[in-house]
Amino acid sequence: MDSKGTIVETERLILRRYTESDLQDLFAYLSDAEVVKYEPYKPMSLEETKENLTWRIGTEEMIAVESKENHKMIGNVYMGKREFETVEMGYVFNRKYWRNGYAAESCEALIQEAFANGVHRIYAECDPDNISSWKLLETLGFQREAHLRKNVYFWKDEKGTPIWKDTFVYAKLNEDE
């Protein structure tokens, strides 16, 4: 990582730590109901996004994805350290930048970086209804290891009953070990 917080660069992207100046770009996608549809949180207000940004600045697990072309922060990749040299990966991108290969490009670079630094296994969980997400994981070489049935809920209905959801679990192993 350099002095500007850059972790790795790709042809089109700078993968880096968050800064205070990312607020409006972060708000642009965290406030979008379509973007956060499968996330464990609702669309955020500007004030909620400010609090979330403070957390992002303070953690090494959230990585901002900046476009070299326009220097906008267009999304993020989560690389959460777990036991046994394992990392949990997740990603959220601004809808304006979907279907341009940015998620694949940023995830691939971070996967290579993690494996080069001794990570043994990277896994990701996603909603089976989030077809774009699990297809991306398969494109990145992840294998589906599990389909957990009604294992989690983020919301409750008007009666307070949990709205249970299924989860796909995908993983990729460091083949160079």
Rosetta constraint file for C-alpha pairs under 8 A:
AtomPair CA 1 CA 5 HARMONIC 5.72 0.50
AtomPair CA 1 CA 6 HARMONIC 5.20 0.50
AtomPair CA 1 CA 7 HARMONIC 4.53 0.50
AtomPair CA 1 CA 8 HARMONIC 7.29 0.50
AtomPair CA 2 CA 6 HARMONIC 5.41 0.50
AtomPair CA 2 CA 7 HARMONIC 7.02 0.50
AtomPair CA 4 CA 16 HARMONIC 7.91 0.50
AtomPair CA 5 CA 16 HARMONIC 5.28 0.50
AtomPair CA 5 CA 17 HARMONIC 5.13 0.50
AtomPair CA 6 CA 14 HARMONIC 6.73 0.50
AtomPair CA 6 CA 15 HARMONIC 5.90 0.50
AtomPair CA 6 CA 16 HARMONIC 4.12 0.50
AtomPair CA 6 CA 17 HARMONIC 6.53 0.50
AtomPair CA 7 CA 14 HARMONIC 7.84 0.50
AtomPair CA 7 CA 15 HARMONIC 5.61 0.50
AtomPair CA 7 CA 16 HARMONIC 5.11 0.50
AtomPair CA 7 CA 17 HARMONIC 7.48 0.50
AtomPair CA 8 CA 14 HARMONIC 6.42 0.50
AtomPair CA 8 CA 15 HARMONIC 5.36 0.50
AtomPair CA 8 CA 16 HARMONIC 7.06 0.50
AtomPair CA 8 CA 109 HARMONIC 7.24 0.50
AtomPair CA 8 CA 110 HARMONIC 7.57 0.50
AtomPair CA 8 CA 113 HARMONIC 7.94 0.50
AtomPair CA 9 CA 13 HARMONIC 5.76 0.50
AtomPair CA 9 CA 14 HARMONIC 4.60 0.50
AtomPair CA 9 CA 15 HARMONIC 5.90 0.50
AtomPair CA 9 CA 109 HARMONIC 7.91 0.50
AtomPair CA 10 CA 14 HARMONIC 6.48 0.50
AtomPair CA 10 CA 15 HARMONIC 8.00 0.50
AtomPair CA 10 CA 105 HARMONIC 7.27 0.50
AtomPair CA 10 CA 106 HARMONIC 7.35 0.50
AtomPair CA 10 CA 109 HARMONIC 7.03 0.50
AtomPair CA 12 CA 67 HARMONIC 6.17 0.50
AtomPair CA 12 CA 68 HARMONIC 5.51 0.50
AtomPair CA 12 CA 69 HARMONIC 7.07 0.50
AtomPair CA 13 CA 65 HARMONIC 6.54 0.50
AtomPair CA 13 CA 66 HARMONIC 5.56 0.50
AtomPair CA 13 CA 67 HARMONIC 4.83 0.50
AtomPair CA 13 CA 68 HARMONIC 5.31 0.50
AtomPair CA 13 CA 102 HARMONIC 7.82 0.50
AtomPair CA 13 CA 106 HARMONIC 7.19 0.50
AtomPair CA 14 CA 65 HARMONIC 5.95 0.50
AtomPair CA 14 CA 66 HARMONIC 5.04 0.50
AtomPair CA 14 CA 67 HARMONIC 6.46 0.50
AtomPair CA 14 CA 68 HARMONIC 6.50 0.50
AtomPair CA 15 CA 63 HARMONIC 6.31 0.50
AtomPair CA 15 CA 64 HARMONIC 5.74 0.50
AtomPair CA 15 CA 65 HARMONIC 4.84 0.50
AtomPair CA 15 CA 66 HARMONIC 6.34 0.50
AtomPair CA 15 CA 106 HARMONIC 7.12 0.50
AtomPair CA 16 CA 63 HARMONIC 5.62 0.50
AtomPair CA 16 CA 64 HARMONIC 5.27 0.50
AtomPair CA 16 CA 65 HARMONIC 6.63 0.50
AtomPair CA 16 CA 66 HARMONIC 7.66 0.50
AtomPair CA 17 CA 57 HARMONIC 6.80 0.50
AtomPair CA 17 CA 60 HARMONIC 7.23 0.50
AtomPair CA 17 CA 62 HARMONIC 7.32 0.50
AtomPair CA 17 CA 63 HARMONIC 5.49 0.50
AtomPair CA 17 CA 64 HARMONIC 5.78 0.50
AtomPair CA 18 CA 22 HARMONIC 6.69 0.50
AtomPair CA 18 CA 53 HARMONIC 7.56 0.50
AtomPair CA 18 CA 56 HARMONIC 6.31 0.50
AtomPair CA 18 CA 57 HARMONIC 5.02 0.50
AtomPair CA 18 CA 62 HARMONIC 7.79 0.50
AtomPair CA 18 CA 63 HARMONIC 6.84 0.50
AtomPair CA 18 CA 64 HARMONIC 5.66 0.50
AtomPair CA 19 CA 57 HARMONIC 6.14 0.50
AtomPair CA 20 CA 53 HARMONIC 7.37 0.50
AtomPair CA 20 CA 54 HARMONIC 7.88 0.50
AtomPair CA 20 CA 57 HARMONIC 7.77 0.50
AtomPair CA 22 CA 26 HARMONIC 5.93 0.50
AtomPair CA 22 CA 53 HARMONIC 7.88 0.50
AtomPair CA 22 CA 73 HARMONIC 6.57 0.50
AtomPair CA 23 CA 27 HARMONIC 6.02 0.50
AtomPair CA 23 CA 49 HARMONIC 7.18 0.50
AtomPair CA 23 CA 50 HARMONIC 6.59 0.50
AtomPair CA 23 CA 53 HARMONIC 6.79 0.50
AtomPair CA 24 CA 28 HARMONIC 6.09 0.50
AtomPair CA 25 CA 29 HARMONIC 7.05 0.50
AtomPair CA 25 CA 72 HARMONIC 6.72 0.50
AtomPair CA 25 CA 73 HARMONIC 5.67 0.50
AtomPair CA 25 CA 74 HARMONIC 6.83 0.50
AtomPair CA 26 CA 30 HARMONIC 6.08 0.50
AtomPair CA 26 CA 49 HARMONIC 7.14 0.50
AtomPair CA 26 CA 53 HARMONIC 7.75 0.50
AtomPair CA 26 CA 73 HARMONIC 7.18 0.50
AtomPair CA 26 CA 74 HARMONIC 7.77 0.50
AtomPair CA 26 CA 75 HARMONIC 7.46 0.50
AtomPair CA 27 CA 31 HARMONIC 5.60 0.50
AtomPair CA 27 CA 44 HARMONIC 7.36 0.50
AtomPair CA 27 CA 45 HARMONIC 7.60 0.50
AtomPair CA 27 CA 46 HARMONIC 6.23 0.50
AtomPair CA 27 CA 49 HARMONIC 5.83 0.50
AtomPair CA 28 CA 32 HARMONIC 6.87 0.50
AtomPair CA 28 CA 94 HARMONIC 7.05 0.50
AtomPair CA 29 CA 35 HARMONIC 6.39 0.50
AtomPair CA 29 CA 36 HARMONIC 7.99 0.50
AtomPair CA 29 CA 75 HARMONIC 7.66 0.50
AtomPair CA 29 CA 93 HARMONIC 6.88 0.50
AtomPair CA 29 CA 94 HARMONIC 4.75 0.50
AtomPair CA 29 CA 95 HARMONIC 7.00 0.50
AtomPair CA 30 CA 35 HARMONIC 7.04 0.50
AtomPair CA 30 CA 36 HARMONIC 6.60 0.50
AtomPair CA 30 CA 43 HARMONIC 5.71 0.50
AtomPair CA 30 CA 44 HARMONIC 5.68 0.50
AtomPair CA 30 CA 49 HARMONIC 7.18 0.50
AtomPair CA 31 CA 36 HARMONIC 7.92 0.50
AtomPair CA 31 CA 43 HARMONIC 4.33 0.50
AtomPair CA 31 CA 44 HARMONIC 4.67 0.50
AtomPair CA 31 CA 45 HARMONIC 6.32 0.50
AtomPair CA 31 CA 46 HARMONIC 7.91 0.50
AtomPair CA 32 CA 36 HARMONIC 6.51 0.50
AtomPair CA 32 CA 43 HARMONIC 5.76 0.50
AtomPair CA 32 CA 44 HARMONIC 7.97 0.50
AtomPair CA 33 CA 37 HARMONIC 5.76 0.50
AtomPair CA 33 CA 42 HARMONIC 7.14 0.50
AtomPair CA 33 CA 43 HARMONIC 5.37 0.50
AtomPair CA 34 CA 95 HARMONIC 7.80 0.50
AtomPair CA 35 CA 92 HARMONIC 7.19 0.50
AtomPair CA 35 CA 93 HARMONIC 7.14 0.50
AtomPair CA 35 CA 94 HARMONIC 6.83 0.50
AtomPair CA 35 CA 95 HARMONIC 6.25 0.50
AtomPair CA 36 CA 40 HARMONIC 7.97 0.50
AtomPair CA 36 CA 41 HARMONIC 7.03 0.50
AtomPair CA 36 CA 42 HARMONIC 6.60 0.50
AtomPair CA 36 CA 43 HARMONIC 6.39 0.50
AtomPair CA 36 CA 92 HARMONIC 7.78 0.50
AtomPair CA 37 CA 42 HARMONIC 7.67 0.50
AtomPair CA 38 CA 126 HARMONIC 7.98 0.50
AtomPair CA 38 CA 127 HARMONIC 6.72 0.50
AtomPair CA 38 CA 130 HARMONIC 7.13 0.50
AtomPair CA 40 CA 154 HARMONIC 5.40 0.50
AtomPair CA 41 CA 154 HARMONIC 7.56 0.50
AtomPair CA 44 CA 48 HARMONIC 5.55 0.50
AtomPair CA 44 CA 49 HARMONIC 5.91 0.50
AtomPair CA 45 CA 49 HARMONIC 6.11 0.50
AtomPair CA 46 CA 50 HARMONIC 6.20 0.50
AtomPair CA 47 CA 51 HARMONIC 6.53 0.50
AtomPair CA 48 CA 52 HARMONIC 6.16 0.50
AtomPair CA 49 CA 53 HARMONIC 5.95 0.50
AtomPair CA 50 CA 54 HARMONIC 6.36 0.50
AtomPair CA 51 CA 55 HARMONIC 6.60 0.50
AtomPair CA 52 CA 56 HARMONIC 6.26 0.50
AtomPair CA 53 CA 57 HARMONIC 6.09 0.50
AtomPair CA 54 CA 58 HARMONIC 6.37 0.50
AtomPair CA 55 CA 59 HARMONIC 6.44 0.50
AtomPair CA 56 CA 60 HARMONIC 7.75 0.50
AtomPair CA 56 CA 61 HARMONIC 7.94 0.50
AtomPair CA 56 CA 62 HARMONIC 5.85 0.50
AtomPair CA 61 CA 78 HARMONIC 5.61 0.50
AtomPair CA 61 CA 79 HARMONIC 4.96 0.50
AtomPair CA 61 CA 80 HARMONIC 5.13 0.50
AtomPair CA 61 CA 81 HARMONIC 7.45 0.50
AtomPair CA 62 CA 76 HARMONIC 6.73 0.50
AtomPair CA 62 CA 77 HARMONIC 6.09 0.50
AtomPair CA 62 CA 78 HARMONIC 4.69 0.50
AtomPair CA 62 CA 79 HARMONIC 6.46 0.50
AtomPair CA 62 CA 80 HARMONIC 7.88 0.50
AtomPair CA 63 CA 76 HARMONIC 5.41 0.50
AtomPair CA 63 CA 77 HARMONIC 5.21 0.50
AtomPair CA 63 CA 78 HARMONIC 6.13 0.50
AtomPair CA 63 CA 79 HARMONIC 7.57 0.50
AtomPair CA 64 CA 73 HARMONIC 6.51 0.50
AtomPair CA 64 CA 74 HARMONIC 7.82 0.50
AtomPair CA 64 CA 75 HARMONIC 6.19 0.50
AtomPair CA 64 CA 76 HARMONIC 4.59 0.50
AtomPair CA 64 CA 77 HARMONIC 6.72 0.50
AtomPair CA 65 CA 73 HARMONIC 5.54 0.50
AtomPair CA 65 CA 74 HARMONIC 5.80 0.50
AtomPair CA 65 CA 75 HARMONIC 5.19 0.50
AtomPair CA 65 CA 76 HARMONIC 5.23 0.50
AtomPair CA 65 CA 77 HARMONIC 7.29 0.50
AtomPair CA 65 CA 106 HARMONIC 7.22 0.50
AtomPair CA 66 CA 71 HARMONIC 5.85 0.50
AtomPair CA 66 CA 72 HARMONIC 5.48 0.50
AtomPair CA 66 CA 73 HARMONIC 4.13 0.50
AtomPair CA 66 CA 74 HARMONIC 5.74 0.50
AtomPair CA 66 CA 75 HARMONIC 7.36 0.50
AtomPair CA 67 CA 71 HARMONIC 5.07 0.50
AtomPair CA 67 CA 72 HARMONIC 5.56 0.50
AtomPair CA 67 CA 73 HARMONIC 6.36 0.50
AtomPair CA 67 CA 74 HARMONIC 6.64 0.50
AtomPair CA 68 CA 72 HARMONIC 7.84 0.50
AtomPair CA 74 CA 93 HARMONIC 5.97 0.50
AtomPair CA 74 CA 94 HARMONIC 5.44 0.50
AtomPair CA 74 CA 97 HARMONIC 6.91 0.50
AtomPair CA 75 CA 91 HARMONIC 7.48 0.50
AtomPair CA 75 CA 92 HARMONIC 5.59 0.50
AtomPair CA 75 CA 93 HARMONIC 3.90 0.50
AtomPair CA 75 CA 94 HARMONIC 5.63 0.50
AtomPair CA 76 CA 91 HARMONIC 5.61 0.50
AtomPair CA 76 CA 92 HARMONIC 5.50 0.50
AtomPair CA 76 CA 93 HARMONIC 6.24 0.50
AtomPair CA 77 CA 89 HARMONIC 7.02 0.50
AtomPair CA 77 CA 90 HARMONIC 5.66 0.50
AtomPair CA 77 CA 91 HARMONIC 4.29 0.50
AtomPair CA 77 CA 92 HARMONIC 6.64 0.50
AtomPair CA 77 CA 106 HARMONIC 7.59 0.50
AtomPair CA 77 CA 107 HARMONIC 7.00 0.50
AtomPair CA 78 CA 88 HARMONIC 7.44 0.50
AtomPair CA 78 CA 89 HARMONIC 5.28 0.50
AtomPair CA 78 CA 90 HARMONIC 4.81 0.50
AtomPair CA 78 CA 91 HARMONIC 5.89 0.50
AtomPair CA 79 CA 87 HARMONIC 6.00 0.50
AtomPair CA 79 CA 88 HARMONIC 5.63 0.50
AtomPair CA 79 CA 89 HARMONIC 4.77 0.50
AtomPair CA 79 CA 90 HARMONIC 6.85 0.50
AtomPair CA 80 CA 87 HARMONIC 5.31 0.50
AtomPair CA 80 CA 88 HARMONIC 4.93 0.50
AtomPair CA 80 CA 89 HARMONIC 6.46 0.50
AtomPair CA 81 CA 85 HARMONIC 7.59 0.50
AtomPair CA 81 CA 86 HARMONIC 6.24 0.50
AtomPair CA 81 CA 87 HARMONIC 4.61 0.50
AtomPair CA 81 CA 88 HARMONIC 6.50 0.50
AtomPair CA 82 CA 86 HARMONIC 5.08 0.50
AtomPair CA 82 CA 87 HARMONIC 5.42 0.50
AtomPair CA 82 CA 88 HARMONIC 6.93 0.50
AtomPair CA 84 CA 120 HARMONIC 7.66 0.50
AtomPair CA 85 CA 118 HARMONIC 7.17 0.50
AtomPair CA 85 CA 119 HARMONIC 4.93 0.50
AtomPair CA 85 CA 120 HARMONIC 5.31 0.50
AtomPair CA 85 CA 121 HARMONIC 6.72 0.50
AtomPair CA 86 CA 119 HARMONIC 5.90 0.50
AtomPair CA 86 CA 120 HARMONIC 5.84 0.50
AtomPair CA 86 CA 121 HARMONIC 4.76 0.50
AtomPair CA 86 CA 122 HARMONIC 5.65 0.50
AtomPair CA 86 CA 123 HARMONIC 7.62 0.50
AtomPair CA 87 CA 119 HARMONIC 7.11 0.50
AtomPair CA 87 CA 121 HARMONIC 6.43 0.50
AtomPair CA 87 CA 122 HARMONIC 4.76 0.50
AtomPair CA 87 CA 123 HARMONIC 6.43 0.50
AtomPair CA 88 CA 122 HARMONIC 5.70 0.50
AtomPair CA 88 CA 123 HARMONIC 4.98 0.50
AtomPair CA 88 CA 124 HARMONIC 5.61 0.50
AtomPair CA 89 CA 122 HARMONIC 6.63 0.50
AtomPair CA 89 CA 123 HARMONIC 6.02 0.50
AtomPair CA 89 CA 124 HARMONIC 5.12 0.50
AtomPair CA 90 CA 124 HARMONIC 6.21 0.50
AtomPair CA 90 CA 125 HARMONIC 7.71 0.50
AtomPair CA 91 CA 103 HARMONIC 7.26 0.50
AtomPair CA 93 CA 97 HARMONIC 6.93 0.50
AtomPair CA 93 CA 98 HARMONIC 6.94 0.50
AtomPair CA 93 CA 103 HARMONIC 7.33 0.50
AtomPair CA 94 CA 98 HARMONIC 6.92 0.50
AtomPair CA 97 CA 102 HARMONIC 7.36 0.50
AtomPair CA 98 CA 102 HARMONIC 7.49 0.50
AtomPair CA 101 CA 105 HARMONIC 6.01 0.50
AtomPair CA 102 CA 106 HARMONIC 6.03 0.50
AtomPair CA 103 CA 107 HARMONIC 5.91 0.50
AtomPair CA 104 CA 108 HARMONIC 5.85 0.50
AtomPair CA 104 CA 136 HARMONIC 6.73 0.50
AtomPair CA 104 CA 140 HARMONIC 6.98 0.50
AtomPair CA 105 CA 109 HARMONIC 6.34 0.50
AtomPair CA 106 CA 110 HARMONIC 6.28 0.50
AtomPair CA 107 CA 111 HARMONIC 5.95 0.50
AtomPair CA 108 CA 112 HARMONIC 6.22 0.50
AtomPair CA 108 CA 140 HARMONIC 6.79 0.50
AtomPair CA 109 CA 113 HARMONIC 6.20 0.50
AtomPair CA 110 CA 114 HARMONIC 6.00 0.50
AtomPair CA 111 CA 115 HARMONIC 6.13 0.50
AtomPair CA 111 CA 122 HARMONIC 7.72 0.50
AtomPair CA 112 CA 116 HARMONIC 6.03 0.50
AtomPair CA 113 CA 117 HARMONIC 6.29 0.50
AtomPair CA 114 CA 118 HARMONIC 6.62 0.50
AtomPair CA 114 CA 119 HARMONIC 5.45 0.50
AtomPair CA 115 CA 119 HARMONIC 4.78 0.50
AtomPair CA 115 CA 120 HARMONIC 6.68 0.50
AtomPair CA 115 CA 174 HARMONIC 5.84 0.50
AtomPair CA 119 CA 174 HARMONIC 7.02 0.50
AtomPair CA 120 CA 173 HARMONIC 5.98 0.50
AtomPair CA 120 CA 174 HARMONIC 5.17 0.50
AtomPair CA 120 CA 177 HARMONIC 7.55 0.50
AtomPair CA 121 CA 171 HARMONIC 6.87 0.50
AtomPair CA 121 CA 172 HARMONIC 5.82 0.50
AtomPair CA 121 CA 173 HARMONIC 4.53 0.50
AtomPair CA 121 CA 174 HARMONIC 6.02 0.50
AtomPair CA 122 CA 171 HARMONIC 5.55 0.50
AtomPair CA 122 CA 172 HARMONIC 5.34 0.50
AtomPair CA 122 CA 173 HARMONIC 6.48 0.50
AtomPair CA 123 CA 142 HARMONIC 7.96 0.50
AtomPair CA 123 CA 169 HARMONIC 7.03 0.50
AtomPair CA 123 CA 170 HARMONIC 5.45 0.50
AtomPair CA 123 CA 171 HARMONIC 4.04 0.50
AtomPair CA 123 CA 172 HARMONIC 6.34 0.50
AtomPair CA 124 CA 169 HARMONIC 5.86 0.50
AtomPair CA 124 CA 170 HARMONIC 5.24 0.50
AtomPair CA 124 CA 171 HARMONIC 6.32 0.50
AtomPair CA 125 CA 167 HARMONIC 6.30 0.50
AtomPair CA 125 CA 168 HARMONIC 5.54 0.50
AtomPair CA 125 CA 169 HARMONIC 4.56 0.50
AtomPair CA 125 CA 170 HARMONIC 6.27 0.50
AtomPair CA 126 CA 130 HARMONIC 6.86 0.50
AtomPair CA 126 CA 133 HARMONIC 6.93 0.50
AtomPair CA 126 CA 134 HARMONIC 6.77 0.50
AtomPair CA 126 CA 167 HARMONIC 5.57 0.50
AtomPair CA 126 CA 168 HARMONIC 5.29 0.50
AtomPair CA 126 CA 169 HARMONIC 6.71 0.50
AtomPair CA 127 CA 165 HARMONIC 7.41 0.50
AtomPair CA 127 CA 166 HARMONIC 6.27 0.50
AtomPair CA 127 CA 167 HARMONIC 5.01 0.50
AtomPair CA 127 CA 168 HARMONIC 6.13 0.50
AtomPair CA 128 CA 134 HARMONIC 7.45 0.50
AtomPair CA 128 CA 166 HARMONIC 6.71 0.50
AtomPair CA 128 CA 167 HARMONIC 6.16 0.50
AtomPair CA 128 CA 168 HARMONIC 5.88 0.50
AtomPair CA 130 CA 134 HARMONIC 6.71 0.50
AtomPair CA 131 CA 135 HARMONIC 5.98 0.50
AtomPair CA 132 CA 136 HARMONIC 6.11 0.50
AtomPair CA 133 CA 137 HARMONIC 6.44 0.50
AtomPair CA 134 CA 138 HARMONIC 6.25 0.50
AtomPair CA 134 CA 168 HARMONIC 7.97 0.50
AtomPair CA 135 CA 139 HARMONIC 6.13 0.50
AtomPair CA 136 CA 140 HARMONIC 6.21 0.50
AtomPair CA 137 CA 141 HARMONIC 6.51 0.50
AtomPair CA 137 CA 142 HARMONIC 5.30 0.50
AtomPair CA 137 CA 143 HARMONIC 7.77 0.50
AtomPair CA 137 CA 170 HARMONIC 7.20 0.50
AtomPair CA 138 CA 142 HARMONIC 4.98 0.50
AtomPair CA 138 CA 143 HARMONIC 6.38 0.50
AtomPair CA 138 CA 144 HARMONIC 7.96 0.50
AtomPair CA 141 CA 172 HARMONIC 6.61 0.50
AtomPair CA 142 CA 170 HARMONIC 5.76 0.50
AtomPair CA 142 CA 171 HARMONIC 5.02 0.50
AtomPair CA 142 CA 172 HARMONIC 4.63 0.50
AtomPair CA 143 CA 170 HARMONIC 5.26 0.50
AtomPair CA 143 CA 171 HARMONIC 5.46 0.50
AtomPair CA 143 CA 172 HARMONIC 6.43 0.50
AtomPair CA 144 CA 168 HARMONIC 6.95 0.50
AtomPair CA 144 CA 169 HARMONIC 5.84 0.50
AtomPair CA 144 CA 170 HARMONIC 4.30 0.50
AtomPair CA 144 CA 171 HARMONIC 6.63 0.50
AtomPair CA 145 CA 168 HARMONIC 7.70 0.50
AtomPair CA 145 CA 169 HARMONIC 5.60 0.50
AtomPair CA 145 CA 170 HARMONIC 5.46 0.50
AtomPair CA 145 CA 171 HARMONIC 6.79 0.50
AtomPair CA 146 CA 167 HARMONIC 7.96 0.50
AtomPair CA 146 CA 168 HARMONIC 5.73 0.50
AtomPair CA 146 CA 169 HARMONIC 5.03 0.50
AtomPair CA 146 CA 170 HARMONIC 7.14 0.50
AtomPair CA 147 CA 166 HARMONIC 7.09 0.50
AtomPair CA 147 CA 167 HARMONIC 5.79 0.50
AtomPair CA 147 CA 168 HARMONIC 4.63 0.50
AtomPair CA 147 CA 169 HARMONIC 6.43 0.50
AtomPair CA 148 CA 166 HARMONIC 5.56 0.50
AtomPair CA 148 CA 167 HARMONIC 5.04 0.50
AtomPair CA 148 CA 168 HARMONIC 6.27 0.50
AtomPair CA 148 CA 169 HARMONIC 7.70 0.50
AtomPair CA 149 CA 165 HARMONIC 7.13 0.50
AtomPair CA 149 CA 166 HARMONIC 4.59 0.50
AtomPair CA 149 CA 167 HARMONIC 6.64 0.50
AtomPair CA 150 CA 164 HARMONIC 4.98 0.50
AtomPair CA 150 CA 165 HARMONIC 4.61 0.50
AtomPair CA 150 CA 166 HARMONIC 4.45 0.50
AtomPair CA 150 CA 167 HARMONIC 7.43 0.50
AtomPair CA 151 CA 164 HARMONIC 6.76 0.50
AtomPair CA 151 CA 165 HARMONIC 6.36 0.50
AtomPair CA 151 CA 166 HARMONIC 5.92 0.50
AtomPair CA 151 CA 167 HARMONIC 7.00 0.50
AtomPair CA 152 CA 164 HARMONIC 5.62 0.50
AtomPair CA 152 CA 165 HARMONIC 5.51 0.50
AtomPair CA 152 CA 166 HARMONIC 6.84 0.50
AtomPair CA 152 CA 167 HARMONIC 7.66 0.50
AtomPair CA 153 CA 162 HARMONIC 6.10 0.50
AtomPair CA 153 CA 163 HARMONIC 5.56 0.50
AtomPair CA 153 CA 164 HARMONIC 4.64 0.50
AtomPair CA 153 CA 165 HARMONIC 5.76 0.50
AtomPair CA 154 CA 162 HARMONIC 7.78 0.50
AtomPair CA 154 CA 163 HARMONIC 7.24 0.50
AtomPair CA 154 CA 164 HARMONIC 7.86 0.50
AtomPair CA 155 CA 162 HARMONIC 6.12 0.50
AtomPair CA 155 CA 163 HARMONIC 5.80 0.50
AtomPair CA 156 CA 160 HARMONIC 5.11 0.50
AtomPair CA 156 CA 161 HARMONIC 5.11 0.50
AtomPair CA 156 CA 162 HARMONIC 4.24 0.50
AtomPair CA 156 CA 163 HARMONIC 5.30 0.50
AtomPair CA 157 CA 161 HARMONIC 5.42 0.50
AtomPair CA 157 CA 162 HARMONIC 6.46 0.50
AtomPair CA 157 CA 163 HARMONIC 6.53 0.50
